[in-house]
Amino acid sequence: MAFIDYYKILGIDKSASAGDIKKAYRKLARKYHPDLNPSDKEAERKFKEINEANEVLSNPENRKKYDEHGKDWKHADQFEKAKQQQRQYQGSGQQSPFGDFGGGDYSDFFESMFGGRASSRGRTGGGVKFRGQDLNAELHLNLKEVYKTDKRTLTINGKNIRLTIPAGVKNGQVIKIKGHGGEGINGGPKGDLNITFSIKNNTKFKLDGDNLHTTVDLDLYKALLGGEITVDTFDGKVKLKIAPETQNGTKVKLKGKGFPVYKKEGMFGDLYITYQIKMPKNLTEKEKQLFTELAKLRTS
């Protein structure tokens, strides 16, 4: 497997910070994005390289493995597992099926273990199977996009993956897609793909579990005399009756008008509305006179 210099692909050096990596990736991704370069195979290839480099270097754990082990970084976990198993065999006095690589070169170990080349002891690792590495990706969405179940096509390591996003998925939630991770070694099973959801709330509603909260302005006269108002819910407008003498801070609950419950079709949380009474401004002389008369009535 040829070495791919991910730092060179992003045009940064090894001392680059996480912010430098993010900035370089965004700049290049915009430049080579397929939508801006239709039918350009070279731009498509570059875009895939840039995504692959970003997926490795933007993940602190993967970046550390890459910096330490170069082209063999994906197999770092298998290497450690094999070393641990070797120590167990040596401790029991048995011959290890992995040969002796304790003091050898890391890359040489993988050439002999997974590349099919005989080791210095004449062994090959062809019979030892290892599960592929798990891959991690982050999907950025806004709150409205997860109000209903949706389907998306993601491009991970150059492969298109069709993903169903259930309504009600939460910020920070991780969904595992089995068998879509790294390739197995020597016929071993593929790893999994872990997708972490980063959900931005760009609405006026505050999400608390499956419940939504919002504040609605209520003019003084409607609060005093009662009446009817139209308010926004997450999926449309509804009319509400206002009781006479409604106090500032009064909270009402609209059952089933909250956020969808994850993987429970047709179930929703509740919407809580807090009334905020708005005082009139720029009163006319006549209005001031009437309020003065009202005040006298209340104190007489």
RODO-2510 file (C-alpha; in nm, 4 decimals, decimal comma):
residues 300
     n   res          X          Y          Z
     1     m     0,0000     0,0000     0,0000
     2     a     0,1544     0,3308    -0,1125
     3     f     0,1957     0,6099     0,1399
     4     i    -0,0503     0,8978     0,0986
     5     d     0,0641     1,2273     0,2476
     6     y    -0,2583     1,3742     0,3836
     7     y    -0,0790     1,6883     0,5035
     8     k     0,0479     1,7543     0,1523
     9     i    -0,3015     1,6993     0,0072
    10     l    -0,4443     1,9714     0,2352
    11     g    -0,1414     2,1973     0,1850
    12     i    -0,0495     2,2112     0,5556
    13     d     0,2407     2,0903     0,7697
    14     k     0,2448     1,8405     1,0558
    15     s     0,2269     2,1139     1,3190
    16     a    -0,1072     2,2385     1,1855
    17     s    -0,3775     2,2967     1,4470
    18     a    -0,7303     2,1564     1,4271
    19     g    -0,8438     2,5008     1,3115
    20     d    -0,5800     2,5063     1,0355
    21     i    -0,6988     2,1655     0,9129
    22     k    -1,0616     2,2747     0,9099
    23     k    -0,9814     2,5968     0,7258
    24     a    -0,7662     2,4223     0,4638
    25     y    -1,0276     2,1526     0,4067
    26     r    -1,3132     2,3997     0,3592
    27     k    -1,1118     2,6076     0,1123
    28     l    -1,0138     2,3081    -0,1022
    29     a    -1,3552     2,1389    -0,0749
    30     r    -1,5190     2,4511    -0,2164
    31     k    -1,2639     2,4681    -0,4975
    32     y    -1,2989     2,1053    -0,6088
    33     h    -1,6633     2,0359    -0,5190
    34     p    -1,8354     1,8299    -0,7956
    35     d    -2,1218     2,0797    -0,8151
    36     l    -1,8739     2,3509    -0,9181
    37     n    -1,6774     2,1192    -1,1481
    38     p    -1,9313     1,9110    -1,3393
    39     s    -1,7844     1,6321    -1,5567
    40     d    -1,4327     1,7116    -1,4317
    41     k    -1,2842     1,3741    -1,3352
    42     e    -0,9644     1,5259    -1,1978
    43     a    -1,1592     1,7609    -0,9696
    44     e    -1,3708     1,4637    -0,8557
    45     r    -1,0537     1,2679    -0,7733
    46     k    -0,9073     1,5627    -0,5848
    47     f    -1,2326     1,6131    -0,3934
    48     k    -1,2238     1,2486    -0,2768
    49     e    -0,8592     1,2837    -0,1698
    50     i    -0,9382     1,6015     0,0235
    51     n    -1,2311     1,4343     0,2037
    52     e    -1,0187     1,1322     0,2924
    53     a    -0,7373     1,3517     0,4253
    54     n    -0,9813     1,5558     0,6339
    55     e    -1,1516     1,2459     0,7789
    56     v    -0,8135     1,1228     0,9053
    57     l    -0,6499     1,4465     1,0208
    58     s    -0,9602     1,6033     1,1775
    59     n    -0,9962     1,3005     1,4073
    60     p    -0,7321     1,3369     1,6854
    61     e    -0,7109     0,9613     1,7452
    62     n    -0,6693     0,8740     1,3767
    63     r    -0,4248     1,1602     1,3253
    64     k    -0,2050     1,0260     1,6050
    65     k    -0,2050     0,6780     1,4494
    66     y    -0,1273     0,8263     1,1081
    67     d     0,1611     1,0360     1,2438
    68     e     0,3087     0,7324     1,4226
    69     h     0,2540     0,4580     1,1652
    70     g     0,2198     0,6258     0,8272
    71     k     0,0586     0,4114     0,5573
    72     d    -0,0167     0,1347     0,8105
    73     w    -0,2130     0,3593     1,0484
    74     k    -0,5455     0,1855     0,9766
    75     h    -0,4052    -0,1371     1,1207
    76     a    -0,2639     0,0101     1,4418
    77     d    -0,5384    -0,1503     1,6546
    78     q    -0,4834    -0,4918     1,4934
    79     f    -0,1099    -0,4566     1,5532
    80     e    -0,1630    -0,3912     1,9234
    81     k    -0,4103    -0,6778     1,9448
    82     a    -0,1639    -0,9150     1,7790
    83     k     0,1127    -0,8018     2,0166
    84     q    -0,1130    -0,8657     2,3146
    85     q    -0,2037    -1,2126     2,1869
    86     q     0,1631    -1,2858     2,1228
    87     r     0,2483    -1,1987     2,4834
    88     q    -0,0282    -1,4327     2,6005
    89     y     0,1182    -1,7183     2,3946
    90     q     0,4687    -1,6479     2,5219
    91     g     0,3456    -1,6365     2,8809
    92     s     0,1898    -1,9797     2,8421
    93     g     0,5002    -2,1247     2,6761
    94     q     0,3196    -2,1853     2,3440
    95     q     0,4438    -2,0953     1,9983
    96     s     0,2785    -1,7749     1,8789
    97     p     0,1055    -1,7918     1,5382
    98     f     0,2163    -1,4319     1,4799
    99     g     0,5886    -1,4986     1,4711
   100     d     0,8338    -1,2691     1,6496
   101     f     0,7771    -0,9012     1,5745
   102     g     0,8203    -0,7547     1,9197
   103     g     1,1368    -0,5666     1,8328
   104     g     1,0890    -0,5468     1,4587
   105     d     0,9804    -0,2687     1,2321
   106     y     0,6119    -0,1851     1,2400
   107     s     0,5829    -0,1627     0,8608
   108     d     0,7739    -0,4889     0,8142
   109     f     0,5299    -0,6558     1,0497
   110     f     0,2355    -0,5560     0,8318
   111     e     0,4121    -0,6603     0,5138
   112     s     0,4603    -1,0065     0,6601
   113     m     0,1321    -1,0216     0,8479
   114     f    -0,1156    -0,8720     0,6045
   115     g     0,0772    -0,8281     0,2809
   116     g     0,1340    -1,1983     0,2216
   117     r     0,5167    -1,1750     0,2230
   118     a     0,7042    -1,4319     0,4299
   119     s     0,8524    -1,2982     0,7526
   120     s     1,2123    -1,3427     0,8618
   121     r     1,1068    -1,6716     1,0222
   122     g     0,9397    -1,7979     0,7078
   123     r     0,5880    -1,7444     0,8426
   124     t     0,2971    -1,5825     0,6680
   125     g    -0,0101    -1,4289     0,8292
   126     g    -0,2518    -1,5454     0,5626
   127     g    -0,4615    -1,7484     0,8080
   128     v    -0,5093    -1,4737     1,0650
   129     k    -0,8272    -1,2696     1,0118
   130     f    -0,8861    -0,9261     1,1543
   131     r    -1,1953    -0,7110     1,1568
   132     g    -1,1706    -0,3868     0,9618
   133     q    -1,1361    -0,0524     1,1345
   134     d    -1,4462     0,1409     1,2388
   135     l    -1,4877     0,4710     1,0570
   136     n    -1,6307     0,7891     1,2083
   137     a    -1,8158     1,0679     1,0305
   138     e    -2,0111     1,3749     1,1396
   139     l    -2,3346     1,4842     0,9741
   140     h    -2,4419     1,8480     1,0157
   141     l    -2,8161     1,9200     0,9997
   142     n    -3,0559     2,1813     1,1309
   143     l    -3,3486     2,1075     1,3614
   144     k    -3,6107     2,1354     1,0876
   145     e    -3,4314     1,8675     0,8834
   146     v    -3,4803     1,6057     1,1550
   147     y    -3,8458     1,6849     1,2224
   148     k    -3,9441     1,4248     0,9621
   149     t    -3,7764     1,1000     0,8582
   150     d    -3,5485     1,1701     0,5637
   151     k    -3,3095     0,9865     0,3333
   152     r    -2,9616     1,1129     0,2521
   153     t    -2,6745     0,9885     0,0396
   154     l    -2,3374     1,0316     0,2102
   155     t    -1,9984     0,9967     0,0449
   156     i    -1,7550     0,8219     0,2787
   157     n    -1,4089     0,7299     0,1489
   158     g    -1,5328     0,7667    -0,2061
   159     k    -1,8324     0,5380    -0,1554
   160     n    -2,1958     0,6501    -0,1632
   161     i    -2,3986     0,5301     0,1345
   162     r    -2,7775     0,5628     0,1405
   163     l    -2,8841     0,6572     0,4920
   164     t    -3,2307     0,6837     0,6463
   165     i    -3,2372     0,9532     0,9144
   166     p    -3,5213     0,8818     1,1617
   167     a    -3,7293     1,1768     1,2761
   168     g    -3,6377     1,2997     1,6239
   169     v    -3,2669     1,2141     1,6139
   170     k    -3,0829     1,4261     1,8725
   171     n    -2,7713     1,6402     1,8670
   172     g    -2,4659     1,4286     1,9522
   173     q    -2,6497     1,1019     1,8875
   174     v    -2,4473     0,8312     1,7121
   175     i    -2,5924     0,5879     1,4596
   176     k    -2,3910     0,2787     1,3686
   177     i    -2,4071     0,1363     1,0154
   178     k    -2,2700    -0,2155     1,0261
   179     g    -2,0308    -0,3323     0,7567
   180     h    -1,9592     0,0118     0,6099
   181     g    -1,6251     0,0670     0,7824
   182     g    -1,2742    -0,0316     0,6769
   183     e    -1,2020    -0,3496     0,4850
   184     g    -1,1248    -0,6614     0,6870
   185     i    -0,7804    -0,8175     0,6732
   186     n    -0,7224    -1,1660     0,5322
   187     g    -1,0932    -1,2121     0,4752
   188     g    -1,1972    -1,0674     0,8099
   189     p    -1,5298    -0,8780     0,8423
   190     k    -1,5591    -0,5100     0,7578
   191     g    -1,5688    -0,2549     1,0362
   192     d    -1,8658    -0,0296     1,1072
   193     l    -1,9418     0,3315     1,0223
   194     n    -2,0339     0,5523     1,3180
   195     i    -2,2185     0,8712     1,2253
   196     t    -2,2430     1,1458     1,4878
   197     f    -2,5218     1,3985     1,4336
   198     s    -2,4447     1,7652     1,4845
   199     i    -2,7827     1,9405     1,4890
   200     k    -2,8141     2,3178     1,4951
   201     n    -3,1302     2,4715     1,6363
   202     n    -3,2004     2,7725     1,4156
   203     t    -3,5641     2,8093     1,5266
   204     k    -3,7363     3,0135     1,7988
   205     f    -3,8258     2,6907     1,9805
   206     k    -3,6146     2,5501     2,2614
   207     l    -3,5856     2,1711     2,2543
   208     d    -3,5954     1,9868     2,5876
   209     g    -3,5991     1,6120     2,5302
   210     d    -3,9003     1,5678     2,3022
   211     n    -4,0759     1,8821     2,4303
   212     l    -4,0599     2,2258     2,2747
   213     h    -4,0757     2,5617     2,4533
   214     t    -4,1444     2,9065     2,3124
   215     t    -4,2558     3,2521     2,4243
   216     v    -4,5531     3,4354     2,2701
   217     d    -4,6140     3,8085     2,3037
   218     l    -4,9599     3,9054     2,4314
   219     d    -5,0847     4,2626     2,4200
   220     l    -5,2189     4,4127     2,7419
   221     y    -5,5775     4,4457     2,6206
   222     k    -5,6004     4,0823     2,5081
   223     a    -5,4536     3,9735     2,8397
   224     l    -5,7105     4,1773     3,0329
   225     l    -6,0210     4,1110     2,8274
   226     g    -5,9438     3,7728     2,6729
   227     g    -5,9949     3,6735     2,3111
   228     e    -5,8226     3,4630     2,0467
   229     i    -5,4731     3,4664     1,8969
   230     t    -5,2869     3,2698     1,6297
   231     v    -4,9530     3,1183     1,7318
   232     d    -4,6769     2,9329     1,5488
   233     t    -4,6068     2,5683     1,6251
   234     f    -4,3181     2,3735     1,4732
   235     d    -4,5313     2,2441     1,1852
   236     g    -4,7853     2,5237     1,1327
   237     k    -5,0170     2,7717     1,3025
   238     v    -5,2955     2,7134     1,5556
   239     k    -5,5572     2,9369     1,7186
   240     l    -5,5656     2,9687     2,0953
   241     k    -5,8293     3,1176     2,3251
   242     i    -5,6988     3,3652     2,5799
   243     a    -5,8781     3,3709     2,9135
   244     p    -5,9638     3,7139     3,0584
   245     e    -5,7142     3,8471     3,3131
   246     t    -5,4302     3,6243     3,1861
   247     q    -5,1189     3,6999     3,3916
   248     n    -4,7683     3,7634     3,2601
   249     g    -4,5674     3,4381     3,2536
   250     t    -4,8746     3,2152     3,2222
   251     k    -4,7761     2,8843     3,0620
   252     v    -5,0027     2,6643     2,8492
   253     k    -4,9368     2,3173     2,7091
   254     l    -5,0292     2,2025     2,3587
   255     k    -5,0285     1,8242     2,3790
   256     g    -4,8617     1,6424     2,0890
   257     k    -4,7303     1,9627     1,9309
   258     g    -4,3712     1,9056     2,0372
   259     f    -4,0869     1,7172     1,8652
   260     p    -4,1196     1,3653     1,7234
   261     v    -4,0086     1,0828     1,9536
   262     y    -3,7104     0,8997     1,8045
   263     k    -3,8101     0,5753     1,6288
   264     k    -4,1678     0,5901     1,7645
   265     e    -4,3852     0,6684     1,4650
   266     g    -4,6696     0,9104     1,5324
   267     m    -4,5536     0,9980     1,8845
   268     f    -4,4656     1,3574     1,9717
   269     g    -4,3673     1,5544     2,2776
   270     d    -4,5624     1,8620     2,3904
   271     l    -4,5300     2,2315     2,3126
   272     y    -4,5160     2,4693     2,6099
   273     i    -4,6057     2,8334     2,5437
   274     t    -4,5252     3,1097     2,7904
   275     y    -4,7204     3,4345     2,7531
   276     q    -4,5219     3,7540     2,7747
   277     i    -4,7441     4,0600     2,8146
   278     k    -4,6277     4,3590     2,6117
   279     m    -4,7037     4,7005     2,7593
   280     p    -4,8333     4,9690     2,5193
   281     k    -4,5940     5,2488     2,4240
   282     n    -4,6322     5,6078     2,3010
   283     l    -4,9690     5,6591     2,4730
   284     t    -5,1834     5,9462     2,3511
   285     e    -5,3179     6,2047     2,5937
   286     k    -5,6611     6,0466     2,5627
   287     e    -5,5219     5,7006     2,6458
   288     k    -5,3358     5,8399     2,9452
   289     q    -5,6565     6,0024     3,0649
   290     l    -5,8489     5,6748     3,0337
   291     f    -5,5807     5,4779     3,2195
   292     t    -5,5841     5,7410     3,4923
   293     e    -5,9602     5,6997     3,5277
   294     l    -5,9161     5,3215     3,5403
   295     a    -5,6543     5,3568     3,8115
   296     k    -5,8924     5,5709     4,0176
   297     l    -6,1649     5,3086     3,9787
   298     r    -5,9307     5,0359     4,1026
   299     t    -5,8290     5,2347     4,4113
   300     s    -6,1694     5,3797     4,5036
***
